[in-house]
Amino acid sequence: METLAKGLYIVSTPIGNLDDISLRAKKILNSVNFIICENPKHSLKLLNKLDIKKKLFSLHDYNENLMIKRIEKYQYNSAIALISDAGSPLISDPGYNLIQDYIKKNLYVTTIPGPSSILSSLQLSGLPINNFEFFGFVSKNISNMNSQAKKLQNVIATSVFFISGNRLVSFLKILLDAKINRKVAVCKELTKKNEWVFRGYIKKIIDEINIDKSNLKGEFTLLIQGKEKKTKVTIQTTTETQIKKLLKKFSLTEVVEIVHRLTSISKKEIYKKALQLKK
């Protein structure tokens, strides 16, 4: 067993398939003095598979400050691991205050990276992933859902949400009501046996999901394409020359229609330029 530096080790664990645990994560979990987790019963499944026996402390949003006081006497002389039920700790999971406490005390903190449902969903979505925003869980409250949808109207980046099956279709309908008719990806049960990804425009996804109620069972990540930037196409000198030539043979209306079809420049811009050139 490796002797670790005293401090806090933020360890990523599998998001579904237990075989996705990294060699380093396994080594760290086997070497720490104890492990802070969300649900000990859930974490024991992984630890038993790895044949690791450690004392577990349960951490939740409502007991985080209590937990910090409870482990305070161990912080300076123990190597402690922080894990979540699945994936990378602190992503919509408790632990922020714990990390802050270690940082304020100038204690050693490091991360053991690994599985993340956010990154896996982005990779599988088929949507642009060079720029994205993560919004956490979709609210349980309808009013807040509407507010979330309204905020998305002008978001240019791909948006990522965690969402439960019983709120999925309702939120998709709210997006449609908010005039957000964009491509989305709904990633279900990633890395598990029943992994599936629904891709397409919102109306199509709703119809596909509603075919079978079992489609709403499991854990979901929802990704929404960002608002498209409208690029203004300007009229170049070469186009002006062609407009001048066309005006000698066709009416103003005909010229506008011809140039628009050939260039995709707005009819308004072409009309404005043609009037200038006609004078």
KOLDREN-320557 format. One record per residue (C-alpha): x, y, z; residue number from 1; residue in three letters. Coordinates in steps of 0.02 Angstrom, whole numbers, plus 32768, in hexadecimal, padded with zeros to 4 digits. Example, Ala and Ser with C-alpha at 12.3 -4.5 7.8 and 13.67 -1.06 7.14 Angstrom:
<atoms>
atom u 8267	v 7F1F	w 8186	num 1	residu ALA
atom u 82AC	v 7FCB	w 8165	num 2	residu SER
</atoms>
This chain:
<atoms>
atom u 8000	v 8000	w 8000	num 1	residu MET
atom u 8045	v 80A9	w 7FCC	num 2	residu GLU
atom u 8066	v 812E	w 8051	num 3	residu THR
atom u 800B	v 81CC	w 801C	num 4	residu LEU
atom u 802B	v 8281	w 8047	num 5	residu ALA
atom u 7FB3	v 82C1	w 80CC	num 6	residu LYS
atom u 7F23	v 831E	w 807D	num 7	residu GLY
atom u 7E83	v 830E	w 8019	num 8	residu LEU
atom u 7E76	v 82A6	w 7F7A	num 9	residu TYR
atom u 7DE2	v 82CE	w 7F09	num 10	residu ILE
atom u 7DC7	v 8229	w 7EB0	num 11	residu VAL
atom u 7D59	v 8210	w 7E17	num 12	residu SER
atom u 7CF9	v 816C	w 7E12	num 13	residu THR
atom u 7C97	v 8114	w 7D86	num 14	residu PRO
atom u 7BF3	v 8162	w 7D4A	num 15	residu ILE
atom u 7BA8	v 80B7	w 7D26	num 16	residu GLY
atom u 7C20	v 8031	w 7CEE	num 17	residu ASN
atom u 7C8C	v 8003	w 7D84	num 18	residu LEU
atom u 7D18	v 7FCA	w 7D11	num 19	residu ASP
atom u 7D39	v 8081	w 7CE7	num 20	residu ASP
atom u 7D94	v 809E	w 7D8C	num 21	residu ILE
atom u 7E47	v 80D6	w 7D6A	num 22	residu SER
atom u 7EE0	v 807C	w 7DAE	num 23	residu LEU
atom u 7F15	v 8119	w 7E09	num 24	residu ARG
atom u 7E69	v 8131	w 7E57	num 25	residu ALA
atom u 7E6C	v 807D	w 7E94	num 26	residu LYS
atom u 7F19	v 8094	w 7EDE	num 27	residu LYS
atom u 7EE8	v 8136	w 7F37	num 28	residu ILE
atom u 7E48	v 80EC	w 7F7F	num 29	residu LEU
atom u 7EAA	v 8058	w 7FBF	num 30	residu ASN
atom u 7F2E	v 80C7	w 8011	num 31	residu SER
atom u 7ECB	v 8152	w 8068	num 32	residu VAL
atom u 7E9F	v 8149	w 8120	num 33	residu ASN
atom u 7DE4	v 815C	w 8100	num 34	residu PHE
atom u 7D67	v 8192	w 807C	num 35	residu ILE
atom u 7CE4	v 821C	w 807B	num 36	residu ILE
atom u 7C53	v 81ED	w 800A	num 37	residu CYS
atom u 7B9C	v 8219	w 7FEA	num 38	residu GLU
atom u 7B43	v 8174	w 8005	num 39	residu ASN
atom u 7BAC	v 80EC	w 805A	num 40	residu PRO
atom u 7B39	v 8061	w 801B	num 41	residu LYS
atom u 7B54	v 809C	w 7F68	num 42	residu HIS
atom u 7C11	v 80B2	w 7F7B	num 43	residu SER
atom u 7C23	v 8005	w 7FCA	num 44	residu LEU
atom u 7BF2	v 7FB5	w 7F24	num 45	residu LYS
atom u 7C8C	v 8000	w 7ED3	num 46	residu LEU
atom u 7CFF	v 7FE3	w 7F68	num 47	residu LEU
atom u 7CC9	v 7F2E	w 7F79	num 48	residu ASN
atom u 7CED	v 7F12	w 7EC0	num 49	residu LYS
atom u 7D9B	v 7F5B	w 7EDB	num 50	residu LEU
atom u 7DB1	v 7EF5	w 7F7B	num 51	residu ASP
atom u 7DD0	v 7F94	w 7FDE	num 52	residu ILE
atom u 7D99	v 7FA3	w 8093	num 53	residu LYS
atom u 7D99	v 8053	w 80DA	num 54	residu LYS
atom u 7D39	v 80B7	w 815B	num 55	residu LYS
atom u 7CB5	v 8121	w 8101	num 56	residu LEU
atom u 7C71	v 81CA	w 8136	num 57	residu PHE
atom u 7BCE	v 8204	w 80E6	num 58	residu SER
atom u 7BCD	v 82B7	w 80A1	num 59	residu LEU
atom u 7B31	v 8316	w 806C	num 60	residu HIS
atom u 7B06	v 83CD	w 804E	num 61	residu ASP
atom u 7AAE	v 83D8	w 80F6	num 62	residu TYR
atom u 7B3B	v 838D	w 815F	num 63	residu ASN
atom u 7BD6	v 83D2	w 8107	num 64	residu GLU
atom u 7C08	v 844E	w 818F	num 65	residu ASN
atom u 7BEC	v 83C8	w 8214	num 66	residu LEU
atom u 7C59	v 8351	w 81B0	num 67	residu MET
atom u 7CE6	v 83D2	w 81A7	num 68	residu ILE
atom u 7CE5	v 83DF	w 8265	num 69	residu LYS
atom u 7CDD	v 8323	w 8276	num 70	residu ARG
atom u 7D7A	v 8303	w 820E	num 71	residu ILE
atom u 7DD9	v 839E	w 8247	num 72	residu GLU
atom u 7E49	v 833A	w 82BC	num 73	residu LYS
atom u 7E7B	v 82C8	w 822B	num 74	residu TYR
atom u 7E9E	v 834D	w 81A9	num 75	residu GLN
atom u 7F54	v 836B	w 81D7	num 76	residu TYR
atom u 7F89	v 82B6	w 81EB	num 77	residu ASN
atom u 7F1D	v 8252	w 8171	num 78	residu SER
atom u 7F09	v 8232	w 80B8	num 79	residu ALA
atom u 7E4F	v 823F	w 8094	num 80	residu ILE
atom u 7DF0	v 8219	w 7FF3	num 81	residu ALA
atom u 7D53	v 8274	w 7FB9	num 82	residu LEU
atom u 7CE3	v 8217	w 7F40	num 83	residu ILE
atom u 7C31	v 8230	w 7F01	num 84	residu SER
atom u 7BB0	v 81AD	w 7ED5	num 85	residu ASP
atom u 7BEC	v 81B4	w 7E21	num 86	residu ALA
atom u 7C63	v 8219	w 7DB7	num 87	residu GLY
atom u 7CC9	v 82B1	w 7DE9	num 88	residu SER
atom u 7CA9	v 82F3	w 7E9A	num 89	residu PRO
atom u 7C66	v 83A4	w 7EB5	num 90	residu LEU
atom u 7C0A	v 83AA	w 7E0D	num 91	residu ILE
atom u 7B59	v 83C6	w 7E4F	num 92	residu SER
atom u 7B92	v 8365	w 7EE9	num 93	residu ASP
atom u 7BC3	v 8399	w 7F9A	num 94	residu PRO
atom u 7C78	v 83BE	w 7FC7	num 95	residu GLY
atom u 7C93	v 8476	w 7F9C	num 96	residu TYR
atom u 7C9E	v 84AF	w 8052	num 97	residu ASN
atom u 7D13	v 841F	w 807A	num 98	residu LEU
atom u 7D89	v 8451	w 7FEF	num 99	residu ILE
atom u 7D82	v 8507	w 8027	num 100	residu GLN
atom u 7DAD	v 84D1	w 80D8	num 101	residu ASP
atom u 7E49	v 8474	w 809C	num 102	residu TYR
atom u 7E7F	v 8507	w 8031	num 103	residu ILE
atom u 7E68	v 8586	w 80BE	num 104	residu LYS
atom u 7ED2	v 8519	w 8130	num 105	residu LYS
atom u 7F56	v 850B	w 80A8	num 106	residu ASN
atom u 7F47	v 844D	w 80A8	num 107	residu LEU
atom u 7F71	v 83DD	w 8016	num 108	residu TYR
atom u 7EE4	v 83BF	w 7F99	num 109	residu VAL
atom u 7EF2	v 8361	w 7EF5	num 110	residu THR
atom u 7E81	v 8310	w 7E74	num 111	residu THR
atom u 7E80	v 8264	w 7E26	num 112	residu ILE
atom u 7E22	v 8285	w 7D83	num 113	residu PRO
atom u 7DB3	v 8208	w 7D2E	num 114	residu GLY
atom u 7D01	v 81E9	w 7CEF	num 115	residu PRO
atom u 7C8C	v 827D	w 7CD9	num 116	residu SER
atom u 7BDB	v 8270	w 7C95	num 117	residu SER
atom u 7BE9	v 8324	w 7C58	num 118	residu ILE
atom u 7C7E	v 8304	w 7BE8	num 119	residu LEU
atom u 7C3E	v 8259	w 7BAF	num 120	residu SER
atom u 7B97	v 82A7	w 7B80	num 121	residu SER
atom u 7BEB	v 8332	w 7B1E	num 122	residu LEU
atom u 7C53	v 82B3	w 7ABE	num 123	residu GLN
atom u 7BB8	v 824E	w 7A8E	num 124	residu LEU
atom u 7B40	v 82DF	w 7A6F	num 125	residu SER
atom u 7B71	v 830D	w 79BF	num 126	residu GLY
atom u 7B62	v 83C4	w 79F3	num 127	residu LEU
atom u 7BEE	v 8447	w 79F1	num 128	residu PRO
atom u 7C5B	v 842D	w 7A8B	num 129	residu ILE
atom u 7CE3	v 84B0	w 7A74	num 130	residu ASN
atom u 7C7B	v 8520	w 7AE5	num 131	residu ASN
atom u 7BFD	v 84E3	w 7B66	num 132	residu PHE
atom u 7BA9	v 8515	w 7C09	num 133	residu GLU
atom u 7B74	v 849F	w 7C95	num 134	residu PHE
atom u 7AD7	v 84D2	w 7CF5	num 135	residu PHE
atom u 7AC8	v 8443	w 7D72	num 136	residu GLY
atom u 7A1F	v 83F1	w 7D92	num 137	residu PHE
atom u 7980	v 842E	w 7D3E	num 138	residu VAL
atom u 7911	v 8477	w 7DC6	num 139	residu SER
atom u 787F	v 8414	w 7E0F	num 140	residu LYS
atom u 7816	v 84B2	w 7E0F	num 141	residu ASN
atom u 77B3	v 84DD	w 7D70	num 142	residu ILE
atom u 77CC	v 8598	w 7D89	num 143	residu SER
atom u 7888	v 8580	w 7D9A	num 144	residu ASN
atom u 7887	v 850E	w 7D00	num 145	residu MET
atom u 7839	v 859C	w 7C9D	num 146	residu ASN
atom u 78BF	v 8613	w 7CDE	num 147	residu SER
atom u 7948	v 8598	w 7CAB	num 148	residu GLN
atom u 78FD	v 8589	w 7BFD	num 149	residu ALA
atom u 78F3	v 8647	w 7BEC	num 150	residu LYS
atom u 79AC	v 8657	w 7C17	num 151	residu LYS
atom u 79D7	v 85DA	w 7B8E	num 152	residu LEU
atom u 7988	v 8645	w 7B06	num 153	residu GLN
atom u 7A28	v 86A8	w 7AEE	num 154	residu ASN
atom u 7AAC	v 8628	w 7B22	num 155	residu VAL
atom u 7B22	v 860C	w 7A91	num 156	residu ILE
atom u 7B83	v 857B	w 7ADF	num 157	residu ALA
atom u 7B43	v 84C8	w 7AEB	num 158	residu THR
atom u 7AE3	v 84BA	w 7B8F	num 159	residu SER
atom u 7AF3	v 8421	w 7BFF	num 160	residu VAL
atom u 7A77	v 83EC	w 7C86	num 161	residu PHE
atom u 7A5D	v 8358	w 7CF9	num 162	residu PHE
atom u 79A5	v 8328	w 7CF9	num 163	residu ILE
atom u 7936	v 829E	w 7D3F	num 164	residu SER
atom u 78C6	v 8237	w 7CCE	num 165	residu GLY
atom u 7825	v 8277	w 7D1D	num 166	residu ASN
atom u 7851	v 832B	w 7CEE	num 167	residu ARG
atom u 78A0	v 830D	w 7C45	num 168	residu LEU
atom u 780A	v 831B	w 7BCF	num 169	residu VAL
atom u 77BE	v 83AB	w 7C34	num 170	residu SER
atom u 785E	v 8410	w 7C24	num 171	residu PHE
atom u 786F	v 83EB	w 7B6A	num 172	residu LEU
atom u 77BD	v 842D	w 7B51	num 173	residu LYS
atom u 77E8	v 84C9	w 7BB5	num 174	residu ILE
atom u 787D	v 84E4	w 7B41	num 175	residu LEU
atom u 7809	v 84DB	w 7AAA	num 176	residu LEU
atom u 7791	v 8557	w 7AFC	num 177	residu ASP
atom u 7827	v 85CB	w 7B14	num 178	residu ALA
atom u 7848	v 85C3	w 7A57	num 179	residu LYS
atom u 78E6	v 855C	w 7A6F	num 180	residu ILE
atom u 78D1	v 84E5	w 79DE	num 181	residu ASN
atom u 7984	v 84A9	w 79D2	num 182	residu ARG
atom u 79E0	v 8405	w 79C6	num 183	residu LYS
atom u 79F5	v 83AA	w 7A6B	num 184	residu VAL
atom u 7A42	v 8309	w 7AA9	num 185	residu ALA
atom u 79FB	v 82A3	w 7B38	num 186	residu VAL
atom u 7A7D	v 822B	w 7B7C	num 187	residu CYS
atom u 7A36	v 819B	w 7BE2	num 188	residu LYS
atom u 7A92	v 8123	w 7C58	num 189	residu GLU
atom u 7B3F	v 8148	w 7C13	num 190	residu LEU
atom u 7BBC	v 80B8	w 7C19	num 191	residu THR
atom u 7B34	v 8042	w 7C58	num 192	residu LYS
atom u 7AE0	v 7FB2	w 7BFE	num 193	residu LYS
atom u 7A49	v 801D	w 7BCC	num 194	residu ASN
atom u 7AAE	v 80B2	w 7B8E	num 195	residu GLU
atom u 7A53	v 8114	w 7B07	num 196	residu TRP
atom u 7A5E	v 81C0	w 7AB8	num 197	residu VAL
atom u 79C8	v 821A	w 7A6C	num 198	residu PHE
atom u 7A00	v 829D	w 79ED	num 199	residu ARG
atom u 799D	v 831A	w 7986	num 200	residu GLY
atom u 7927	v 83AD	w 7993	num 201	residu TYR
atom u 78BF	v 83B9	w 7A32	num 202	residu ILE
atom u 7817	v 8387	w 79E6	num 203	residu LYS
atom u 7864	v 82EA	w 799A	num 204	residu LYS
atom u 78B6	v 82BB	w 7A40	num 205	residu ILE
atom u 7812	v 82CF	w 7A9F	num 206	residu ILE
atom u 77BA	v 825D	w 7A22	num 207	residu ASP
atom u 7845	v 81D9	w 7A2C	num 208	residu GLU
atom u 7847	v 81D8	w 7AEA	num 209	residu ILE
atom u 778A	v 81CB	w 7AF6	num 210	residu ASN
atom u 7788	v 812C	w 7A8E	num 211	residu ILE
atom u 77BB	v 80C5	w 7B26	num 212	residu ASP
atom u 77AA	v 80F8	w 7BDD	num 213	residu LYS
atom u 7848	v 8095	w 7C05	num 214	residu SER
atom u 78A8	v 811C	w 7BA7	num 215	residu ASN
atom u 7891	v 818A	w 7C41	num 216	residu LEU
atom u 78E3	v 8110	w 7CB9	num 217	residu LYS
atom u 7996	v 8132	w 7CED	num 218	residu GLY
atom u 7A0C	v 81C6	w 7CFD	num 219	residu GLU
atom u 7A12	v 824D	w 7C77	num 220	residu PHE
atom u 7A7E	v 82D9	w 7C38	num 221	residu THR
atom u 7A2A	v 8359	w 7BC7	num 222	residu LEU
atom u 7A90	v 83BE	w 7B4A	num 223	residu LEU
atom u 7A46	v 8450	w 7AE9	num 224	residu ILE
atom u 7A93	v 84A0	w 7A50	num 225	residu GLN
atom u 7AC0	v 8557	w 7A66	num 226	residu GLY
atom u 7A6C	v 85E7	w 7A0D	num 227	residu LYS
atom u 7AB7	v 85FC	w 7960	num 228	residu GLU
atom u 7B17	v 869B	w 793D	num 229	residu LYS
atom u 7AD0	v 86F7	w 78A8	num 230	residu LYS
atom u 7B5D	v 8732	w 783B	num 231	residu THR
atom u 7B3B	v 87C9	w 77CF	num 232	residu LYS
atom u 7B6D	v 87AD	w 771B	num 233	residu VAL
atom u 7BB1	v 884D	w 76CE	num 234	residu THR
atom u 7BAC	v 887D	w 7618	num 235	residu ILE
atom u 7C5B	v 8877	w 75CC	num 236	residu GLN
atom u 7C9A	v 88E2	w 753A	num 237	residu THR
atom u 7C8D	v 8850	w 74C0	num 238	residu THR
atom u 7BD6	v 8839	w 74F0	num 239	residu THR
atom u 7BB5	v 88F3	w 74D6	num 240	residu GLU
atom u 7BFC	v 88E4	w 7427	num 241	residu THR
atom u 7B86	v 8853	w 7400	num 242	residu GLN
atom u 7AF2	v 88B4	w 7446	num 243	residu ILE
atom u 7B1B	v 8946	w 73D2	num 244	residu LYS
atom u 7B1E	v 88D1	w 733C	num 245	residu LYS
atom u 7A7B	v 887D	w 736F	num 246	residu LEU
atom u 7A23	v 8925	w 7385	num 247	residu LEU
atom u 7A3E	v 8948	w 72CC	num 248	residu LYS
atom u 79DC	v 88AC	w 729D	num 249	residu LYS
atom u 7960	v 888D	w 732B	num 250	residu PHE
atom u 78EB	v 88EC	w 739C	num 251	residu SER
atom u 791E	v 891B	w 744D	num 252	residu LEU
atom u 78AE	v 8893	w 7497	num 253	residu THR
atom u 78F5	v 880F	w 7422	num 254	residu GLU
atom u 79A9	v 8842	w 744A	num 255	residu VAL
atom u 7988	v 8834	w 7505	num 256	residu VAL
atom u 7940	v 8786	w 74EE	num 257	residu GLU
atom u 79CF	v 874A	w 747E	num 258	residu ILE
atom u 7A5A	v 878A	w 74EF	num 259	residu VAL
atom u 7A06	v 8747	w 758C	num 260	residu HIS
atom u 79F9	v 8698	w 7543	num 261	residu ARG
atom u 7AAF	v 8699	w 750B	num 262	residu LEU
atom u 7AFE	v 86E5	w 75A7	num 263	residu THR
atom u 7A85	v 86CE	w 763C	num 264	residu SER
atom u 7A9B	v 8787	w 7662	num 265	residu ILE
atom u 79FB	v 87CD	w 76AC	num 266	residu SER
atom u 7981	v 8819	w 7630	num 267	residu LYS
atom u 797C	v 88B7	w 7698	num 268	residu LYS
atom u 7A38	v 88D1	w 7686	num 269	residu GLU
atom u 7A35	v 88AB	w 75CC	num 270	residu ILE
atom u 79A2	v 8921	w 75AF	num 271	residu TYR
atom u 79F9	v 89AC	w 7610	num 272	residu LYS
atom u 7A9A	v 8996	w 75AC	num 273	residu LYS
atom u 7A40	v 8988	w 7505	num 274	residu ALA
atom u 79E5	v 8A2C	w 7525	num 275	residu LEU
atom u 7A8B	v 8A82	w 7548	num 276	residu GLN
atom u 7AD8	v 8A3C	w 74A9	num 277	residu LEU
atom u 7A40	v 8A6A	w 7440	num 278	residu LYS
atom u 7A4E	v 8B23	w 746A	num 279	residu LYS
</atoms>
